[in-house]
Amino acid sequence: MISKQERYEFRKARSRNRLFENGINRMRLSVYRSTKYLYAQVVDDKKGVTLAAASTLDKELKGKLKSGKSVESAKIVGGLLAKRAIAKGVTEVCFDRGGRIYHGRIKSLAEGAREAGLKF
């Protein structure tokens, strides 16, 4: 029987492979969700460079967030990431949810980034 962690790894690989099969011409917004915190970054896969990053551990957000694992904090992180990406000249990205289901904190981060001006 396949463990829960192995199923997650398969989902993660499958979603990344689909992104690369379709020919990513845009930057990739990659999201990592741990039990306590949320991390997101805009990556240029052609150059192998991270252009913008934000997380619930950022110094700018220290006093604003109750906890790093709430839906509200995910929305704020998405907005902050979008502002940083737009400042670097990135307006369109493809969303890489990292094998996670588009629900809860992942969905909230995406909505926060869209509201701040990123298109995907």
C-alpha positions in Angstrom: 0.0 0.0 0.0 1.2 3.5 -0.9 1.7 5.9 2.0 0.2 9.3 2.2 3.6 10.9 1.7 4.3 8.9 -1.4 0.9 9.9 -2.9 1.8 13.5 -2.2 5.1 13.1 -4.0 3.4 11.5 -7.0 0.9 14.4 -7.2 3.6 16.9 -6.9 5.6 15.3 -9.7 2.6 14.9 -11.9 1.5 18.6 -11.6 5.1 19.8 -12.3 5.4 17.5 -15.3 2.1 18.9 -16.7 3.3 22.4 -16.3 6.6 21.7 -18.2 4.9 19.6 -20.9 2.7 22.5 -21.8 5.8 24.6 -22.3 6.1 27.2 -19.6 6.8 30.5 -21.2 5.9 32.4 -18.1 7.4 32.6 -14.6 6.2 30.0 -12.1 4.6 30.9 -8.8 5.6 28.1 -6.6 3.8 27.5 -3.2 5.0 25.5 -0.3 2.7 24.9 2.7 4.0 23.5 5.9 1.9 22.9 9.1 2.9 26.2 10.6 3.9 28.5 7.7 3.4 29.3 4.1 6.1 30.1 1.5 5.7 31.4 -2.0 8.1 32.4 -4.7 8.2 33.5 -8.3 10.8 31.4 -10.2 12.3 31.8 -13.7 13.0 28.2 -14.7 14.9 29.1 -17.8 17.6 31.0 -15.8 17.1 29.1 -12.5 16.5 32.3 -10.5 14.0 33.3 -7.8 12.7 36.7 -8.7 10.4 37.4 -5.7 9.6 35.6 -2.5 7.3 36.0 0.4 6.3 34.0 3.4 4.5 34.3 6.7 7.9 34.7 8.4 8.7 38.0 6.6 9.7 40.9 8.8 7.1 43.2 7.1 4.3 40.9 8.3 5.6 40.1 11.8 3.1 42.3 13.7 0.2 42.0 11.2 -0.5 38.3 11.4 -2.1 36.4 14.2 -0.6 33.1 13.0 1.2 31.8 10.0 -1.3 29.1 9.3 -4.5 31.0 8.7 -6.4 31.7 5.5 -6.2 35.5 6.1 -2.4 35.4 6.5 -2.2 33.4 3.2 -4.1 36.2 1.4 -1.8 38.8 2.8 1.3 36.8 1.7 -0.2 36.5 -1.8 -0.7 40.2 -2.0 2.9 40.9 -0.8 4.3 38.5 -3.3 2.4 40.0 -6.1 3.6 43.5 -5.2 7.2 42.3 -5.2 6.9 40.4 -8.5 5.3 43.4 -10.2 8.1 45.6 -8.9 10.5 43.2 -10.7 8.5 43.5 -13.9 6.6 40.2 -13.7 2.9 40.4 -14.4 1.9 37.0 -15.7 2.8 33.7 -14.0 1.6 30.1 -14.0 0.5 28.7 -10.6 2.4 25.7 -9.2 0.5 24.5 -6.2 3.1 21.8 -5.5 0.7 18.9 -5.5 -1.6 20.4 -2.9 -5.3 20.7 -3.5 -6.5 24.1 -4.6 -8.4 24.8 -1.4 -7.9 26.7 1.9 -4.6 28.5 2.2 -3.4 27.7 -1.3 -6.6 29.1 -2.8 -6.4 32.2 -0.5 -2.8 32.9 -1.5 -3.8 32.7 -5.2 -6.8 35.1 -4.7 -4.6 37.6 -2.8 -2.0 37.6 -5.7 -4.8 38.0 -8.3 -6.3 41.0 -6.3 -2.9 42.6 -6.1 -2.4 42.4 -9.9 -0.8 39.1 -10.9 -2.4 37.3 -13.8 -2.5 33.5 -14.1 
